[in-house]
Amino acid sequence: MAIIHTPARSGDALTALLISAGVVLLALLTLYLVGFDQGAISRSGMYMHELMHDGRHLLGVPCH
C-alpha cells in the first residue's frame, strides 16, 4: 500500500494564512478590549469596563 501526497495549491495556503492572521488579529483586539480599553477606544465610557470586569479578573489583569 502506497501513501500518495500531493502538495497543497498555493491558493489554499494563502487562504489559510489570511484566515489565521484574521483570527489572531480578532483575538488581540478582544484581549485589548477586555483587558485594557476601559472605554477609551470603544467610546462606551464605563459600560465596557463594567461589562468586562469579571473577564479582567478571570484573566488576572488588574483593573482597580
N, CA, C and O atoms as a Tripos MOL2 file, in Angstrom:
@<TRIPOS>MOLECULE
protein
  256   255    64     0     0
PROTEIN
NO_CHARGES

@<TRIPOS>ATOM
      1 N           0.8460   -1.1640    0.0000 N.3       1 MET1
      2 CA          0.0000    0.0000    0.0000 C.3       1 MET1
      3 C           0.9000    1.2390    0.0000 C.2       1 MET1
      4 O           1.8270    1.3450    0.8040 O.2       1 MET1
      5 N           0.6220    2.1520   -0.8910 N.am      2 ALA2
      6 CA          1.4390    3.3630   -1.0220 C.3       2 ALA2
      7 C           0.6470    4.5750   -0.5620 C.2       2 ALA2
      8 O          -0.5570    4.6770   -0.7970 O.2       2 ALA2
      9 N           1.3360    5.4810    0.0900 N.am      3 ILE3
     10 CA          0.7270    6.7400    0.5080 C.3       3 ILE3
     11 C           1.1490    7.7980   -0.4920 C.2       3 ILE3
     12 O           2.3380    8.0400   -0.6980 O.2       3 ILE3
     13 N           0.1780    8.4130   -1.0990 N.am      4 ILE4
     14 CA          0.4590    9.4430   -2.0970 C.3       4 ILE4
     15 C           0.1330   10.7940   -1.4960 C.2       4 ILE4
     16 O          -0.9650   11.0160   -0.9860 O.2       4 ILE4
     17 N           1.0930   11.6840   -1.5610 N.am      5 HIS5
     18 CA          0.9050   13.0370   -1.0210 C.3       5 HIS5
     19 C           1.0050   14.0340   -2.1570 C.2       5 HIS5
     20 O           2.0010   14.0770   -2.8800 O.2       5 HIS5
     21 N          -0.0190   14.8220   -2.3020 N.am      6 THR6
     22 CA          0.0290   15.8870   -3.3000 C.3       6 THR6
     23 C           0.1340   17.2060   -2.5590 C.2       6 THR6
     24 O          -0.6560   17.4640   -1.6500 O.2       6 THR6
     25 N           1.0750   18.0330   -2.9190 N.am      7 PRO7
     26 CA          1.2340   19.3050   -2.2210 C.3       7 PRO7
     27 C           0.0200   20.2030   -2.4150 C.2       7 PRO7
     28 O          -0.6270   20.1890   -3.4630 O.2       7 PRO7
     29 N          -0.2700   20.9760   -1.3900 N.am      8 ALA8
     30 CA         -1.4100   21.8940   -1.4530 C.3       8 ALA8
     31 C          -1.1400   22.9870   -2.4680 C.2       8 ALA8
     32 O          -0.0010   23.4000   -2.6840 O.2       8 ALA8
     33 N          -2.2060   23.4360   -3.0760 N.am      9 ARG9
     34 CA         -2.0540   24.5440   -4.0140 C.3       9 ARG9
     35 C          -1.6920   25.7950   -3.2390 C.2       9 ARG9
     36 O          -2.0400   25.9220   -2.0650 O.2       9 ARG9
     37 N          -0.9970   26.7170   -3.8810 N.am     10 SER10
     38 CA         -0.5610   27.9330   -3.2000 C.3      10 SER10
     39 C          -1.7490   28.7920   -2.7890 C.2      10 SER10
     40 O          -1.6620   29.5260   -1.8040 O.2      10 SER10
     41 N          -2.8460   28.7160   -3.5160 N.am     11 GLY11
     42 CA         -4.0460   29.4720   -3.1500 C.3      11 GLY11
     43 C          -4.6290   29.0050   -1.8350 C.2      11 GLY11
     44 O          -5.1080   29.8120   -1.0380 O.2      11 GLY11
     45 N          -4.5890   27.6850   -1.6030 N.am     12 ASP12
     46 CA         -5.0800   27.1440   -0.3400 C.3      12 ASP12
     47 C          -4.2090   27.5950    0.8280 C.2      12 ASP12
     48 O          -4.7200   27.9190    1.9000 O.2      12 ASP12
     49 N          -2.9140   27.6160    0.6220 N.am     13 ALA13
     50 CA         -2.0030   28.0510    1.6820 C.3      13 ALA13
     51 C          -2.1980   29.5340    1.9880 C.2      13 ALA13
     52 O          -2.1550   29.9440    3.1490 O.2      13 ALA13
     53 N          -2.4110   30.3290    0.9540 N.am     14 LEU14
     54 CA         -2.6290   31.7620    1.1620 C.3      14 LEU14
     55 C          -3.9430   32.0080    1.8940 C.2      14 LEU14
     56 O          -4.0150   32.8630    2.7770 O.2      14 LEU14
     57 N          -4.9690   31.2660    1.5320 N.am     15 THR15
     58 CA         -6.2590   31.4030    2.2210 C.3      15 THR15
     59 C          -6.1190   31.0310    3.6930 C.2      15 THR15
     60 O          -6.6380   31.7330    4.5610 O.2      15 THR15
     61 N          -5.4330   29.9480    3.9760 N.am     16 ALA16
     62 CA         -5.2260   29.5350    5.3660 C.3      16 ALA16
     63 C          -4.4320   30.5790    6.1360 C.2      16 ALA16
     64 O          -4.7130   30.8380    7.3060 O.2      16 ALA16
     65 N          -3.4450   31.1750    5.4880 N.am     17 LEU17
     66 CA         -2.6380   32.2140    6.1290 C.3      17 LEU17
     67 C          -3.4860   33.4470    6.4410 C.2      17 LEU17
     68 O          -3.3700   34.0180    7.5260 O.2      17 LEU17
     69 N          -4.3260   33.8560    5.5130 N.am     18 LEU18
     70 CA         -5.1810   35.0280    5.7330 C.3      18 LEU18
     71 C          -6.2060   34.7720    6.8320 C.2      18 LEU18
     72 O          -6.4700   35.6490    7.6540 O.2      18 LEU18
     73 N          -6.7760   33.5930    6.8470 N.am     19 ILE19
     74 CA         -7.7380   33.2610    7.9010 C.3      19 ILE19
     75 C          -7.0450   33.2320    9.2540 C.2      19 ILE19
     76 O          -7.5900   33.7330   10.2370 O.2      19 ILE19
     77 N          -5.8490   32.6530    9.3190 N.am     20 SER20
     78 CA         -5.0990   32.6100   10.5720 C.3      20 SER20
     79 C          -4.7480   34.0100   11.0630 C.2      20 SER20
     80 O          -4.8580   34.3000   12.2540 O.2      20 SER20
     81 N          -4.3260   34.8730   10.1480 N.am     21 ALA21
     82 CA         -3.9870   36.2500   10.5200 C.3      21 ALA21
     83 C          -5.2290   36.9850   11.0240 C.2      21 ALA21
     84 O          -5.1500   37.7460   11.9880 O.2      21 ALA21
     85 N          -6.3670   36.7610   10.3810 N.am     22 GLY22
     86 CA         -7.6110   37.3910   10.8290 C.3      22 GLY22
     87 C          -8.0240   36.9420   12.2110 C.2      22 GLY22
     88 O          -8.4660   37.7500   13.0280 O.2      22 GLY22
     89 N          -7.8830   35.6510   12.4780 N.am     23 VAL23
     90 CA         -8.2360   35.1180   13.7940 C.3      23 VAL23
     91 C          -7.3130   35.6890   14.8690 C.2      23 VAL23
     92 O          -7.7730   36.0430   15.9540 O.2      23 VAL23
     93 N          -6.0200   35.7790   14.5750 N.am     24 VAL24
     94 CA         -5.0680   36.3390   15.5360 C.3      24 VAL24
     95 C          -5.3750   37.8100   15.8070 C.2      24 VAL24
     96 O          -5.3540   38.2430   16.9590 O.2      24 VAL24
     97 N          -5.6560   38.5750   14.7670 N.am     25 LEU25
     98 CA         -5.9830   39.9930   14.9660 C.3      25 LEU25
     99 C          -7.2700   40.1620   15.7650 C.2      25 LEU25
    100 O          -7.3480   41.0350   16.6300 O.2      25 LEU25
    101 N          -8.2740   39.3460   15.4890 N.am     26 LEU26
    102 CA         -9.5170   39.4180   16.2480 C.3      26 LEU26
    103 C          -9.2910   39.0460   17.7120 C.2      26 LEU26
    104 O          -9.8740   39.6580   18.6070 O.2      26 LEU26
    105 N          -8.4490   38.0500   17.9560 N.am     27 ALA27
    106 CA         -8.1400   37.6570   19.3330 C.3      27 ALA27
    107 C          -7.3930   38.7650   20.0720 C.2      27 ALA27
    108 O          -7.6700   39.0270   21.2430 O.2      27 ALA27
    109 N          -6.4450   39.4190   19.3900 N.am     28 LEU28
    110 CA         -5.7140   40.5170   20.0330 C.3      28 LEU28
    111 C          -6.6290   41.7070   20.3110 C.2      28 LEU28
    112 O          -6.5010   42.3490   21.3530 O.2      28 LEU28
    113 N          -7.5430   42.0060   19.4020 N.am     29 LEU29
    114 CA         -8.4970   43.0900   19.6260 C.3      29 LEU29
    115 C          -9.3970   42.7710   20.8140 C.2      29 LEU29
    116 O          -9.6640   43.6350   21.6490 O.2      29 LEU29
    117 N          -9.8570   41.5370   20.8830 N.am     30 THR30
    118 CA        -10.7020   41.1340   22.0120 C.3      30 THR30
    119 C          -9.9420   41.2060   23.3240 C.2      30 THR30
    120 O         -10.4790   41.6720   24.3290 O.2      30 THR30
    121 N          -8.7080   40.7520   23.3240 N.am     31 LEU31
    122 CA         -7.8850   40.8290   24.5360 C.3      31 LEU31
    123 C          -7.6810   42.2790   24.9640 C.2      31 LEU31
    124 O          -7.7320   42.5920   26.1530 O.2      31 LEU31
    125 N          -7.4490   43.1630   23.9940 N.am     32 TYR32
    126 CA         -7.2790   44.5790   24.3270 C.3      32 TYR32
    127 C          -8.5600   45.1500   24.9230 C.2      32 TYR32
    128 O          -8.5190   45.8440   25.9390 O.2      32 TYR32
    129 N          -9.6990   44.8590   24.2940 N.am     33 LEU33
    130 CA        -10.9630   45.4050   24.7860 C.3      33 LEU33
    131 C         -11.2890   44.8980   26.1820 C.2      33 LEU33
    132 O         -11.7700   45.6520   27.0270 O.2      33 LEU33
    133 N         -11.0250   43.6140   26.4210 N.am     34 VAL34
    134 CA        -11.3190   43.0460   27.7370 C.3      34 VAL34
    135 C         -10.3250   43.5440   28.7770 C.2      34 VAL34
    136 O         -10.7110   43.8670   29.9010 O.2      34 VAL34
    137 N          -9.0520   43.6070   28.4110 N.am     35 GLY35
    138 CA         -8.0300   43.8710   29.4070 C.3      35 GLY35
    139 C          -7.6870   45.3150   29.6490 C.2      35 GLY35
    140 O          -7.4070   45.6990   30.7850 O.2      35 GLY35
    141 N          -7.7000   46.1360   28.6010 N.am     36 PHE36
    142 CA         -7.0930   47.4470   28.7600 C.3      36 PHE36
    143 C          -7.9130   48.6340   28.2830 C.2      36 PHE36
    144 O          -7.5560   49.7720   28.5890 O.2      36 PHE36
    145 N          -8.9800   48.4220   27.5590 N.am     37 ASP37
    146 CA         -9.6790   49.5260   26.9040 C.3      37 ASP37
    147 C         -10.3100   50.5010   27.8910 C.2      37 ASP37
    148 O         -10.0070   51.6940   27.8460 O.2      37 ASP37
    149 N         -11.1560   50.0370   28.7580 N.am     38 GLN38
    150 CA        -11.8680   50.8390   29.7440 C.3      38 GLN38
    151 C         -12.6090   52.0210   29.1130 C.2      38 GLN38
    152 O         -12.7360   53.0810   29.7260 O.2      38 GLN38
    153 N         -13.0920   51.8310   27.8960 N.am     39 GLY39
    154 CA        -13.9230   52.8420   27.2560 C.3      39 GLY39
    155 C         -13.1830   53.8310   26.3900 C.2      39 GLY39
    156 O         -13.8350   54.6590   25.7550 O.2      39 GLY39
    157 N         -11.8630   53.8020   26.3210 N.am     40 ALA40
    158 CA        -11.1100   54.7890   25.5540 C.3      40 ALA40
    159 C         -11.3230   54.6340   24.0520 C.2      40 ALA40
    160 O         -11.5650   55.6250   23.3630 O.2      40 ALA40
    161 N         -11.2390   53.4350   23.5400 N.am     41 ILE41
    162 CA        -11.4120   53.1910   22.1150 C.3      41 ILE41
    163 C         -12.8750   52.9210   21.7850 C.2      41 ILE41
    164 O         -13.3790   53.3830   20.7610 O.2      41 ILE41
    165 N         -13.5430   52.1880   22.6350 N.am     42 SER42
    166 CA        -14.9140   51.7830   22.3400 C.3      42 SER42
    167 C         -15.9140   52.9130   22.5140 C.2      42 SER42
    168 O         -17.0610   52.7920   22.0830 O.2      42 SER42
    169 N         -15.5020   53.9980   23.1310 N.am     43 ARG43
    170 CA        -16.3570   55.1660   23.3530 C.3      43 ARG43
    171 C         -17.6500   54.8220   24.0970 C.2      43 ARG43
    172 O         -18.6910   55.4440   23.8890 O.2      43 ARG43
    173 N         -17.5530   53.8320   24.9540 N.am     44 SER44
    174 CA        -18.7380   53.4320   25.7060 C.3      44 SER44
    175 C         -18.6430   53.8470   27.1690 C.2      44 SER44
    176 O         -19.4840   53.4630   27.9820 O.2      44 SER44
    177 N         -17.6420   54.6150   27.4980 N.am     45 GLY45
    178 CA        -17.4910   55.0590   28.8780 C.3      45 GLY45
    179 C         -17.2250   53.8870   29.7890 C.2      45 GLY45
    180 O         -16.3900   53.0350   29.4820 O.2      45 GLY45
    181 N         -17.9110   53.8350   30.8830 N.am     46 MET46
    182 CA        -17.7060   52.7700   31.8580 C.3      46 MET46
    183 C         -18.4800   51.5060   31.5000 C.2      46 MET46
    184 O         -18.3180   50.4840   32.1670 O.2      46 MET46
    185 N         -19.3170   51.5510   30.4660 N.am     47 TYR47
    186 CA        -20.1050   50.3780   30.0940 C.3      47 TYR47
    187 C         -19.1990   49.1960   29.7500 C.2      47 TYR47
    188 O         -19.4190   48.0880   30.2370 O.2      47 TYR47
    189 N         -18.1880   49.4220   28.9190 N.am     48 MET48
    190 CA        -17.2810   48.3400   28.5340 C.3      48 MET48
    191 C         -16.5030   47.8470   29.7460 C.2      48 MET48
    192 O         -16.2930   46.6460   29.9110 O.2      48 MET48
    193 N         -16.0810   48.7750   30.5870 N.am     49 HIS49
    194 CA        -15.3310   48.3860   31.7880 C.3      49 HIS49
    195 C         -16.1820   47.4910   32.6810 C.2      49 HIS49
    196 O         -15.7120   46.4540   33.1480 O.2      49 HIS49
    197 N         -17.4160   47.8810   32.9170 N.am     50 GLU50
    198 CA        -18.2810   47.1000   33.7880 C.3      50 GLU50
    199 C         -18.6690   45.7740   33.1490 C.2      50 GLU50
    200 O         -18.7940   44.7620   33.8390 O.2      50 GLU50
    201 N         -18.8600   45.7760   31.8340 N.am     51 LEU51
    202 CA        -19.2280   44.5470   31.1350 C.3      51 LEU51
    203 C         -18.0970   43.5280   31.1910 C.2      51 LEU51
    204 O         -18.3470   42.3320   31.3400 O.2      51 LEU51
    205 N         -16.8740   43.9860   31.0730 N.am     52 MET52
    206 CA        -15.7270   43.0880   31.0270 C.3      52 MET52
    207 C         -15.0140   42.9410   32.3690 C.2      52 MET52
    208 O         -13.9470   42.3310   32.4280 O.2      52 MET52
    209 N         -15.5700   43.4780   33.4280 N.am     53 HIS53
    210 CA        -14.9270   43.4910   34.7340 C.3      53 HIS53
    211 C         -14.5470   42.0810   35.2050 C.2      53 HIS53
    212 O         -13.4090   41.8420   35.6100 O.2      53 HIS53
    213 N         -15.4980   41.1630   35.1480 N.am     54 ASP54
    214 CA        -15.2140   39.8000   35.5940 C.3      54 ASP54
    215 C         -14.2070   39.1240   34.6790 C.2      54 ASP54
    216 O         -13.4070   38.3060   35.1340 O.2      54 ASP54
    217 N         -14.2370   39.4550   33.4000 N.am     55 GLY55
    218 CA        -13.2630   38.8920   32.4660 C.3      55 GLY55
    219 C         -11.8520   39.3250   32.7970 C.2      55 GLY55
    220 O         -10.9080   38.5480   32.6550 O.2      55 GLY55
    221 N         -11.7050   40.5650   33.2380 N.am     56 ARG56
    222 CA        -10.3820   41.0480   33.6420 C.3      56 ARG56
    223 C          -9.8540   40.2370   34.8190 C.2      56 ARG56
    224 O          -8.6980   39.8130   34.8280 O.2      56 ARG56
    225 N         -10.7070   40.0310   35.8000 N.am     57 HIS57
    226 CA        -10.2690   39.2700   36.9700 C.3      57 HIS57
    227 C          -9.9810   37.8230   36.6050 C.2      57 HIS57
    228 O          -9.0490   37.2250   37.1430 O.2      57 HIS57
    229 N         -10.7700   37.2500   35.6980 N.am     58 LEU58
    230 CA        -10.5500   35.8830   35.2730 C.3      58 LEU58
    231 C          -9.2030   35.7390   34.5700 C.2      58 LEU58
    232 O          -8.5160   34.7330   34.7480 O.2      58 LEU58
    233 N          -8.8200   36.7390   33.7730 N.am     59 LEU59
    234 CA         -7.5360   36.7110   33.0640 C.3      59 LEU59
    235 C          -6.3690   37.1550   33.9400 C.2      59 LEU59
    236 O          -5.2110   37.0140   33.5470 O.2      59 LEU59
    237 N          -6.6640   37.6880   35.1190 N.am     60 GLY60
    238 CA         -5.5970   38.1210   36.0100 C.3      60 GLY60
    239 C          -5.0950   39.5280   35.7110 C.2      60 GLY60
    240 O          -4.0130   39.9040   36.1620 O.2      60 GLY60
    241 N          -5.8650   40.3110   34.9570 N.am     61 VAL61
    242 CA         -5.4790   41.6810   34.6290 C.3      61 VAL61
    243 C          -6.0320   42.5960   35.7120 C.2      61 VAL61
    244 O          -7.2430   42.6200   35.9290 O.2      61 VAL61
    245 N          -5.1780   43.3490   36.3980 N.am     62 PRO62
    246 CA         -5.6870   44.2530   37.4350 C.3      62 PRO62
    247 C          -6.4550   45.4080   36.8230 C.2      62 PRO62
    248 O          -6.0240   45.9900   35.8270 O.2      62 PRO62
    249 N          -7.5860   45.7390   37.4130 N.am     63 CYS63
    250 CA         -8.3540   46.8520   36.8620 C.3      63 CYS63
    251 C          -8.7280   47.8580   37.9370 C.2      63 CYS63
    252 O          -9.3100   48.8980   37.6300 O.2      63 CYS63
    253 N          -8.4110   47.5730   39.1720 N.am     64 HIS64
    254 CA         -8.6410   48.5610   40.2340 C.3      64 HIS64
    255 C          -7.7670   48.2300   41.4160 C.2      64 HIS64
    256 O          -7.8000   48.9350   42.4250 O.2      64 HIS64
@<TRIPOS>BOND
     1     1     2 1
     2     2     3 1
     3     3     4 2
     4     3     5 am
     5     5     6 1
     6     6     7 1
     7     7     8 2
     8     7     9 am
     9     9    10 1
    10    10    11 1
    11    11    12 2
    12    11    13 am
    13    13    14 1
    14    14    15 1
    15    15    16 2
    16    15    17 am
    17    17    18 1
    18    18    19 1
    19    19    20 2
    20    19    21 am
    21    21    22 1
    22    22    23 1
    23    23    24 2
    24    23    25 am
    25    25    26 1
    26    26    27 1
    27    27    28 2
    28    27    29 am
    29    29    30 1
    30    30    31 1
    31    31    32 2
    32    31    33 am
    33    33    34 1
    34    34    35 1
    35    35    36 2
    36    35    37 am
    37    37    38 1
    38    38    39 1
    39    39    40 2
    40    39    41 am
    41    41    42 1
    42    42    43 1
    43    43    44 2
    44    43    45 am
    45    45    46 1
    46    46    47 1
    47    47    48 2
    48    47    49 am
    49    49    50 1
    50    50    51 1
    51    51    52 2
    52    51    53 am
    53    53    54 1
    54    54    55 1
    55    55    56 2
    56    55    57 am
    57    57    58 1
    58    58    59 1
    59    59    60 2
    60    59    61 am
    61    61    62 1
    62    62    63 1
    63    63    64 2
    64    63    65 am
    65    65    66 1
    66    66    67 1
    67    67    68 2
    68    67    69 am
    69    69    70 1
    70    70    71 1
    71    71    72 2
    72    71    73 am
    73    73    74 1
    74    74    75 1
    75    75    76 2
    76    75    77 am
    77    77    78 1
    78    78    79 1
    79    79    80 2
    80    79    81 am
    81    81    82 1
    82    82    83 1
    83    83    84 2
    84    83    85 am
    85    85    86 1
    86    86    87 1
    87    87    88 2
    88    87    89 am
    89    89    90 1
    90    90    91 1
    91    91    92 2
    92    91    93 am
    93    93    94 1
    94    94    95 1
    95    95    96 2
    96    95    97 am
    97    97    98 1
    98    98    99 1
    99    99   100 2
   100    99   101 am
   101   101   102 1
   102   102   103 1
   103   103   104 2
   104   103   105 am
   105   105   106 1
   106   106   107 1
   107   107   108 2
   108   107   109 am
   109   109   110 1
   110   110   111 1
   111   111   112 2
   112   111   113 am
   113   113   114 1
   114   114   115 1
   115   115   116 2
   116   115   117 am
   117   117   118 1
   118   118   119 1
   119   119   120 2
   120   119   121 am
   121   121   122 1
   122   122   123 1
   123   123   124 2
   124   123   125 am
   125   125   126 1
   126   126   127 1
   127   127   128 2
   128   127   129 am
   129   129   130 1
   130   130   131 1
   131   131   132 2
   132   131   133 am
   133   133   134 1
   134   134   135 1
   135   135   136 2
   136   135   137 am
   137   137   138 1
   138   138   139 1
   139   139   140 2
   140   139   141 am
   141   141   142 1
   142   142   143 1
   143   143   144 2
   144   143   145 am
   145   145   146 1
   146   146   147 1
   147   147   148 2
   148   147   149 am
   149   149   150 1
   150   150   151 1
   151   151   152 2
   152   151   153 am
   153   153   154 1
   154   154   155 1
   155   155   156 2
   156   155   157 am
   157   157   158 1
   158   158   159 1
   159   159   160 2
   160   159   161 am
   161   161   162 1
   162   162   163 1
   163   163   164 2
   164   163   165 am
   165   165   166 1
   166   166   167 1
   167   167   168 2
   168   167   169 am
   169   169   170 1
   170   170   171 1
   171   171   172 2
   172   171   173 am
   173   173   174 1
   174   174   175 1
   175   175   176 2
   176   175   177 am
   177   177   178 1
   178   178   179 1
   179   179   180 2
   180   179   181 am
   181   181   182 1
   182   182   183 1
   183   183   184 2
   184   183   185 am
   185   185   186 1
   186   186   187 1
   187   187   188 2
   188   187   189 am
   189   189   190 1
   190   190   191 1
   191   191   192 2
   192   191   193 am
   193   193   194 1
   194   194   195 1
   195   195   196 2
   196   195   197 am
   197   197   198 1
   198   198   199 1
   199   199   200 2
   200   199   201 am
   201   201   202 1
   202   202   203 1
   203   203   204 2
   204   203   205 am
   205   205   206 1
   206   206   207 1
   207   207   208 2
   208   207   209 am
   209   209   210 1
   210   210   211 1
   211   211   212 2
   212   211   213 am
   213   213   214 1
   214   214   215 1
   215   215   216 2
   216   215   217 am
   217   217   218 1
   218   218   219 1
   219   219   220 2
   220   219   221 am
   221   221   222 1
   222   222   223 1
   223   223   224 2
   224   223   225 am
   225   225   226 1
   226   226   227 1
   227   227   228 2
   228   227   229 am
   229   229   230 1
   230   230   231 1
   231   231   232 2
   232   231   233 am
   233   233   234 1
   234   234   235 1
   235   235   236 2
   236   235   237 am
   237   237   238 1
   238   238   239 1
   239   239   240 2
   240   239   241 am
   241   241   242 1
   242   242   243 1
   243   243   244 2
   244   243   245 am
   245   245   246 1
   246   246   247 1
   247   247   248 2
   248   247   249 am
   249   249   250 1
   250   250   251 1
   251   251   252 2
   252   251   253 am
   253   253   254 1
   254   254   255 1
   255   255   256 2
@<TRIPOS>SUBSTRUCTURE
     1 MET1         2 RESIDUE 1 A MET
     2 ALA2         6 RESIDUE 1 A ALA
     3 ILE3        10 RESIDUE 1 A ILE
     4 ILE4        14 RESIDUE 1 A ILE
     5 HIS5        18 RESIDUE 1 A HIS
     6 THR6        22 RESIDUE 1 A THR
     7 PRO7        26 RESIDUE 1 A PRO
     8 ALA8        30 RESIDUE 1 A ALA
     9 ARG9        34 RESIDUE 1 A ARG
    10 SER10       38 RESIDUE 1 A SER
    11 GLY11       42 RESIDUE 1 A GLY
    12 ASP12       46 RESIDUE 1 A ASP
    13 ALA13       50 RESIDUE 1 A ALA
    14 LEU14       54 RESIDUE 1 A LEU
    15 THR15       58 RESIDUE 1 A THR
    16 ALA16       62 RESIDUE 1 A ALA
    17 LEU17       66 RESIDUE 1 A LEU
    18 LEU18       70 RESIDUE 1 A LEU
    19 ILE19       74 RESIDUE 1 A ILE
    20 SER20       78 RESIDUE 1 A SER
    21 ALA21       82 RESIDUE 1 A ALA
    22 GLY22       86 RESIDUE 1 A GLY
    23 VAL23       90 RESIDUE 1 A VAL
    24 VAL24       94 RESIDUE 1 A VAL
    25 LEU25       98 RESIDUE 1 A LEU
    26 LEU26      102 RESIDUE 1 A LEU
    27 ALA27      106 RESIDUE 1 A ALA
    28 LEU28      110 RESIDUE 1 A LEU
    29 LEU29      114 RESIDUE 1 A LEU
    30 THR30      118 RESIDUE 1 A THR
    31 LEU31      122 RESIDUE 1 A LEU
    32 TYR32      126 RESIDUE 1 A TYR
    33 LEU33      130 RESIDUE 1 A LEU
    34 VAL34      134 RESIDUE 1 A VAL
    35 GLY35      138 RESIDUE 1 A GLY
    36 PHE36      142 RESIDUE 1 A PHE
    37 ASP37      146 RESIDUE 1 A ASP
    38 GLN38      150 RESIDUE 1 A GLN
    39 GLY39      154 RESIDUE 1 A GLY
    40 ALA40      158 RESIDUE 1 A ALA
    41 ILE41      162 RESIDUE 1 A ILE
    42 SER42      166 RESIDUE 1 A SER
    43 ARG43      170 RESIDUE 1 A ARG
    44 SER44      174 RESIDUE 1 A SER
    45 GLY45      178 RESIDUE 1 A GLY
    46 MET46      182 RESIDUE 1 A MET
    47 TYR47      186 RESIDUE 1 A TYR
    48 MET48      190 RESIDUE 1 A MET
    49 HIS49      194 RESIDUE 1 A HIS
    50 GLU50      198 RESIDUE 1 A GLU
    51 LEU51      202 RESIDUE 1 A LEU
    52 MET52      206 RESIDUE 1 A MET
    53 HIS53      210 RESIDUE 1 A HIS
    54 ASP54      214 RESIDUE 1 A ASP
    55 GLY55      218 RESIDUE 1 A GLY
    56 ARG56      222 RESIDUE 1 A ARG
    57 HIS57      226 RESIDUE 1 A HIS
    58 LEU58      230 RESIDUE 1 A LEU
    59 LEU59      234 RESIDUE 1 A LEU
    60 GLY60      238 RESIDUE 1 A GLY
    61 VAL61      242 RESIDUE 1 A VAL
    62 PRO62      246 RESIDUE 1 A PRO
    63 CYS63      250 RESIDUE 1 A CYS
    64 HIS64      254 RESIDUE 1 A HIS
